[in-house]
């Protein structure tokens, strides 16, 4: 049960401490699943942040607006999906970065 709680906390931290909580969980946990999930969560936040920033810059040319909207929605929806999967004790890999960490 502790494992499920830690996974939910890592996913939910995207809304209040997207880097701090996963890094702390990585440092204090001995479980490989938690370490992998923590790395994925931090990488996802970094990648989505960069993609969103690029999209906002490209919004000057109007091409970035749909991308900014899409990445903004992903930034909110993906952690929620992770929380639901963690509560069901199912494995969840973040899109884009999930295969980078194995």
C-alpha positions as CSV (number, residue, x, y, z in Angstrom):
1,X,0.0,0.0,0.0
2,X,2.9,2.3,0.7
3,X,4.1,1.8,-2.9
4,X,0.6,2.9,-4.2
5,X,0.6,6.0,-2.0
6,X,4.1,7.0,-3.2
7,X,3.1,6.6,-6.8
8,X,0.0,8.7,-6.4
9,X,2.0,11.3,-4.6
10,X,4.6,11.5,-7.4
11,X,1.8,11.9,-10.1
12,X,-0.1,14.4,-8.0
13,X,3.0,16.5,-7.3
14,X,2.7,17.8,-10.9
15,X,0.2,20.2,-9.5
16,X,2.1,21.5,-6.5
17,X,5.8,20.6,-6.6
18,X,6.6,19.0,-10.0
19,X,10.3,18.6,-9.4
20,X,10.8,18.6,-5.6
21,X,8.5,15.6,-4.7
22,X,9.8,13.2,-7.4
23,X,13.4,14.0,-6.6
24,X,12.8,13.4,-2.9
25,X,11.0,10.2,-3.6
26,X,13.9,9.1,-5.8
27,X,16.3,9.8,-3.0
28,X,14.4,8.1,-0.1
29,X,13.0,5.1,-1.9
30,X,14.8,1.8,-2.4
31,X,12.2,0.4,-4.8
32,X,13.2,0.4,-8.5
33,X,9.6,1.2,-9.6
34,X,9.5,4.4,-7.6
35,X,12.9,5.5,-8.8
36,X,11.9,4.9,-12.4
37,X,8.6,6.7,-12.0
38,X,10.3,9.7,-10.2
39,X,12.7,10.1,-13.1
40,X,9.9,9.9,-15.6
41,X,7.9,12.5,-13.8
42,X,10.8,15.0,-13.7
43,X,11.7,14.3,-17.3
44,X,8.0,14.7,-18.4
45,X,7.8,18.1,-16.6
46,X,11.0,19.3,-18.2
47,X,10.1,18.1,-21.7
48,X,6.5,19.5,-21.6
49,X,7.8,22.8,-20.2
50,X,10.3,23.1,-23.1
51,X,7.7,22.2,-25.7
52,X,5.1,24.5,-24.2
53,X,7.6,27.4,-24.1
54,X,8.6,26.8,-27.8
55,X,4.9,26.7,-28.7
56,X,4.2,30.0,-26.9
57,X,7.2,31.6,-28.8
58,X,5.8,30.2,-32.1
59,X,2.4,31.6,-31.3
60,X,3.7,34.9,-32.7
61,X,3.4,33.2,-36.1
62,X,0.1,31.5,-35.1
63,X,1.5,28.1,-35.7
64,X,2.3,27.6,-32.0
65,X,-1.2,28.2,-30.6
66,X,-2.6,24.7,-31.3
67,X,0.5,23.1,-29.9
68,X,0.4,25.3,-26.8
69,X,-3.2,24.2,-26.2
70,X,-2.3,20.6,-26.8
71,X,0.7,20.6,-24.5
72,X,-1.2,22.5,-21.9
73,X,-3.9,19.9,-21.8
74,X,-1.3,17.1,-21.7
75,X,0.3,18.9,-18.7
76,X,-2.9,18.5,-16.8
77,X,-4.4,15.3,-18.1
78,X,-1.3,13.0,-18.0
79,X,-0.7,13.2,-14.2
80,X,-4.4,12.6,-13.6
81,X,-4.3,9.4,-15.7
82,X,-1.2,8.4,-13.8
83,X,-3.0,8.9,-10.5
84,X,-5.9,6.8,-11.6
85,X,-3.6,4.0,-12.8
86,X,-1.6,4.1,-9.6
87,X,-4.8,3.8,-7.5
88,X,-5.7,0.7,-9.6
89,X,-2.2,-0.7,-9.0
90,X,-1.5,-0.6,-12.8
91,X,1.8,0.3,-14.3
92,X,1.9,3.7,-16.0
93,X,4.7,5.1,-18.1
94,X,4.6,8.8,-19.0
95,X,4.2,9.6,-22.7
96,X,7.2,10.9,-24.6
97,X,9.7,10.0,-21.8
98,X,8.4,6.7,-20.5
99,X,10.6,4.6,-22.7
100,X,13.7,6.7,-21.9
101,X,13.7,5.2,-18.4
102,X,13.6,1.4,-18.2
